[in-house]
């Protein structure tokens, strides 16, 4: 909350608990570049693209993506509804292509352009999905349609996600195939205990398989609406 004199009240959530702030780019000087545009890809050693999602159940905290998987993640544009937004839809999927509600052209075209870009520059453009939510949440739907939180999510801490990102940039993370998803996930991250987020600590195997299958089906149903999307992208959504 900001009053008429410009005083800030960080703990006042009368209007919203999801505030935003804006600052002038010039205020970051001398740590700013000459332009907001990146150099041409040929002039860079490499480019890292991270898709930020927020899931609270069985999605890994991080995944290294193939070009096809990256294009699928781009199209899926996945997050979840929270109790702060709509309590009756808490935990349900929200999807926005490119996580960008301002796309005004054909969304399949955007997805195909992105796939072509990462495929042409495979080995130089590296794509990842980062889940800034966590694992382990259990929400039960009541007969009247309301939802009750039975177990809160084990949230990934900011310093832990920072360790994952630092390891991506420095190339110090080790990666291996996930047991339930067809994805490369971290097997070791400096400064982080990954065993804390072992999905089998939160759910039994049958429940994990069920949740993974349901989420994959949701994704496929959504992405198949884009009739002119490259088939490789759709296949990736079905199999990843």
N, C-alpha and C positions, 0 to 999 in steps of 0.2 A: 504494500500500500504506500502511495506517495500522497502527502497532503498538499494543499494549495500553496504552501511555502517551500515545497520541494523536499520536505523531510521524509526519509525512508523509514518504514516500519516493516522489517523483514519477517516478523512473526505474525503479522496481521493478514489473515487469509479471508477477510470479509468478502472480497471480490473473487479471488481465486487462490488456490494453493499451488498453482502451476504458473508461476510468474516468468517473465522474460525481461531481459535488459538489452539495451542497445548502446554501443559506444562508437565513437568516430574511429575509423581506421588509422587516421593520423596520430591518434593518441597512443598507438603502439610503437611509434617511432622511438629508436632507430631500428627496430626489429621487423620492419616491413620491407617487402620487395618493391621493385619499381612498378610492377603491374599486378593486377589480380589474376592474370592469365598465366597458366603453366607454359613452359617452353614447349616446342614441338617434341613429340615423343622420341624422335631420332636424336635430339640433343640431351636427352636424359639418360642416366645410367639405368633407371627403372622407375616404375610407377606402382604404388600400392593403392588399391581401392578396397575400402572396408564398408560392407553393408551392415548397418546397425539394426538389429532386431531386438525385440524384448519378448521373451517367452518365459514361462514360469514352471514348466513341467519337464519335458524330456529332450528339449533341443540342446545340443552341446554348446558350451560357452564360446567355442571358436571352431572354425572349420576352414581349411584351405580348399579353394574351389578350382575346378577345371573351368575352361572358358564356357563350356556348355552349362555347367552348374551355376556359374556366375550370371549368365544370361537368364537362367531360370529364377534365381534369387532376385534379380533385377525386376523381372515381371511379377513375381509373387508379392513383392513389397510388403513384407509381413510384420505385423505387430499384434498386440492384443488390447481389447477393451479393459479398462480398469474400473474399480468400484467408484472412483472419483468421477469418471465420465458417465457411465450408465450401469448402476448396480445390478440390474437385471441381465446385462450382457457381460458381466465381469468374467474375464478369462477367454471370451470368444475371440476369434481371429478378426483382425482388421487388415484389409489389403489395399495397397495403393501402388500402382506401377511405378517403379523407380523411387518409391517412397516420396513421390513428388506430385502433389495435387494440382500443380500448375502446368502440367503437360497439356497443351492445347491441340496438338496434332494427333495423328493416328498412333495409338500406343503400341501396336504391333511393329510399326516402322521404327519407333524408338528402341524397342527390344531387339529388332534385327540389326539396327545400326550398332547397338552396344555389343552384340555378339560378334559382329564382323570386326569391330575394333579390337576386342580382347583376343579374338582368334588370330587376327593378322599379327598381333604383337605378343603372341604367346611366348613366354620366357622372359619378356621384358615388363609386361603388365601382370601384376600378381593380385589376385582377388581373394578376399576373405569375408566370411560372415562372422560377426561378433554378437553374441547374445548377452546384452547388458542386464537381463532379468535374473534368471537363476534356475534352480531345479527344485522339484519336490512338492510343489503346491497341490493341494487337494481341495476342490470346490464341489459341493454337492447341490444339485438342483432340487428344490422342494416342490411338493404338489401344487402350490400356489404360484409357481414360476420364479419365486425368489431364489437366490443362491446363498449358500452358507459356507463360509470358509472353515474347513475342517483342519487344514494344516497350511501354515504360511510357507511361502517360498523361501528357500535358502538362497538369499541374494548374494550375487558375486560382488565383492567389495571393490571400491574404486581402485585401491592400490593393487588388487589382484588383476583387474582388467588392464591396469597400466603395465603390469608385468608381462601379460600376454602380448600387448601391443609392442612393448619394448623388444620382446623376443622376436616378434615378426620383423621389425625394422632391422634389428641387428643380426637376424638369422641364427639365433641361439636356441630357439624352440626346436624340439624334435617332434616328429609327426608320425602317426600310424592310422590304420583303418579302424573306424569306429565299429563296435560290435553290433549296433542296431541300425545305424545309418550308413549308406554308401558314401561316406565322407572321410577325408583325412582330418584328424583332430589332434590336438597336442597330446603327446605322451609325457613330456617334461617341459616345465617352464621355470626358469630361474626365479627364485624368490616367491614361489607359489606352491602350495600343496594341492595338487590336482585330485588326490584321493578324496578330498572333502566334497567333491562334486561328482562322485561316482553315482550314476543314476540308479544302480542296483541297491544303494543305501536307502533310497526313498520309495521304490516300488518293487514288487516282485516281477519276475521275468515276463509272465503272461500279460501283466498290466502294461509293462513297457512296450511289448510288441503291439498290443492293442492300441495304445496311444500313438505310437509311431505310424501305424497303418492308417488310423483315422486322420491324422494330420496330413499324411501324404495324399490320401484320397481328397481331402479338402483342397489341397494345392492343385492337384491335377484337374479337379472339376473347375477351378477358377481359371487356370492357364489355358485350358482347352477352348475357352470362349474366344480366344484370339485366333481367328481362322487363318490369318496370313503369317503367323509366327513361324519361324524356322523350326522344322520338325525336330532338329537336334536339341533345341531348347525344351520342347515339350517332353521329349524322351528323358532328358535329364531330370525334369521335375518328377517323372514317374519312378525313377530309379534311385534318386539320391537320398 
